[in-house]
């Protein structure tokens, strides 16, 4: 009986996991320096962290700082850094904002090691900065590059826990300063901003703003201030500026400088009947201003005029003419006029006698007057867009009507459309002449034949044509046949390096659209076919190249990645790409091949799980382990176990037949992860030494073969030799030829 028991004890070496783990920790030889994992380790081990959660509670400051937007978010467990992307949203023609899409986000900062970030939007905050009109959206991904963890999805900007849209604290607008309305005071007024607790008023004597001092601080519900002027200061020019202050103490940028002054005794009257002629879309180069001189002078006095200008985009005053003698009652302004802008004109009378200067008030001809002296150039539309139609050979050209169309001007314009195949071409070809498109929701639109580039002109009722608009281009058609490799189609894998997770790159390929050749392409990647796509290309892929090699530094085995390729024009604009969510064949989904070591680790996960289901091999009594049983895979197939005494040792047979426990990405539609067929058998002697033998063929996500013929068993555990591993692509082509994998692979600490 003792002999039988001794022989049966040899079974402990053969009833092993594929990595030859010991049956019980108590049976592990104490003199071995080899790492061992017992059954209890496998059954009760903590889940292995392979990916990160998306940051939540992302908060962006909203109107709190004049030049920065500050971000903060909740810490993500196991993250060592964060990646921040930003999308800038500008108002549409109706002043509305639209939430950005994945393709609108651009990388702002990588490797942010805190859970706060300061986005320096402006380096020089001034009142005319267009950034004050924008809303900035942020999304954040958690990363741990060092450990090779899969980067998290991006922040869900629509989540109730998130306020990922921020904006700057704007300065007060429409500063207005009295110019000669009183002899003893100058009133400063402005348009207020939300949440202002105070307004600070500054005054100085230099037109460049140097040396200005704060003269008053008023409460946030007060939008004007009257500055008392002494008799000695009458007629003297002062410059004013205003900023807002919040309850936090943060201050806005300053308004532009506003010129103000009081009258002196005997100051001349302002010119009357100041008006614009030939300035309502009647010219493409100048605006004519006229006025009536009502100033009487004595022989010892000299009368001159100065002309100032403001606009609907900048309320500050610019002097465009000075020292015009008394013979002038009109002038044509051609100085730096911009299309699409309404200008307001003011004329001032100036009398000089014996070196003493006296100035009149500005003429009452600004935007607030009953009859403003306002004008504009005949201008091409400044807000234009090219949209797709259901017909791939046409586009929908849309634009906001040219300036002057609406009240009070009510000008009647027609438009011409020019095209060219060259961005820098002359645009001499007209495809539509003097059209009157239908106004739809405040926009004009017309369906046109698709060309690479367009320009628009405006034509007034007299037949005068504006200068051409800036170039606009359609969105190129979507690329075709977007495909991502699964395991590999890179050729010789020795030319490439795997990442820290032992995963090789993915090759993404596509075809150019049939109807056109886009200027370039951008490539995006996500683990979700519907959202959270990361832009992989900082610059578009150009010069006819239709492939991209994704050396994903955090790619992990068993993860399927979805790729989106978007066509762009020469201005790097485009919205059309493949839709991974509609790719029912998963052609645009891919993953990289594994190194032999990693392949064995992933394969071994299935084998260990299968053997944990067996009952005989887990009996406490050695003799009870003898016999045979069959268990089923969670998804398919069987594992057959048989333990028997053979001579002075034991023979363990473990046969797999189409055995599978896991789906790829836990998605039944993607098929089995590792599907195993073959034997992992063990032969041992009385000293618990022996060899494993058998070959296992694997199909599924990572096809390959494991040969156990060179693995040695010593003292009841793996003690030398190698597993031989060969890997294939999905078509059965060898990727990595048969070679040894150390017997220690698979026995690493999995905690």
Secondary structure, DSSP 8 states (H G I E B T S, - for coil): -HHHHHHHTTHHHHS--TT---S-GGGS-TT--S----HHHHHH------B-----S-EE-BS--SSEEEEE----TT--EEEEEEEEE---TTS------GGG-EEEEEEE-SSEEEEE--SS--TT-GGGG-EEEEEEEEEBTTTTBB------TT-TT-B-EEB-----EEEEE-BSS-SSEEEEEEE--TT--EEEEEEES-TT-TT-EEEEEEETT--EEEEE--GGGTT--EEEEEEEE-TTS-B------EEEB---TT-----EEEEEES-BSS-SS-EEEEEE------TT-EEEEEEEEEESS--S-EEEEEEEETT-SEEEE-SS--TT--EEEEEEEEEEETTEEEE----S-STTSTT--EEB-----SSEEEEE-SSTTEEEEEEE--TTSSTTT----EEEEEEESSTTS---EEEEEEE---EETTEEEEEEE--SEEEEEEE-TT--B------B-------EEEEE-EE--SS-GGGS---TTSB--EEEEEE--SS---SEEEEEEESSSSS--EE--SS-B-TT--EEEE--TT--TT--EEEEEEEE-TTS----B--GGG-TT-TTEEEE-B-HHHHHHHHHHHHHHHHHT-SGGG-SSGGGG-EEEEEE-SSEEEEEEEEEEETTEEEEEEEEEEEE--BGGG-GGG-BSEEEEEE-EEEE-TTS-EEEE-EEEEEESS-EEEE-TTEEEETTEEEEEEEEEEEE-TTS-EEEEEEEEETTTT-S---
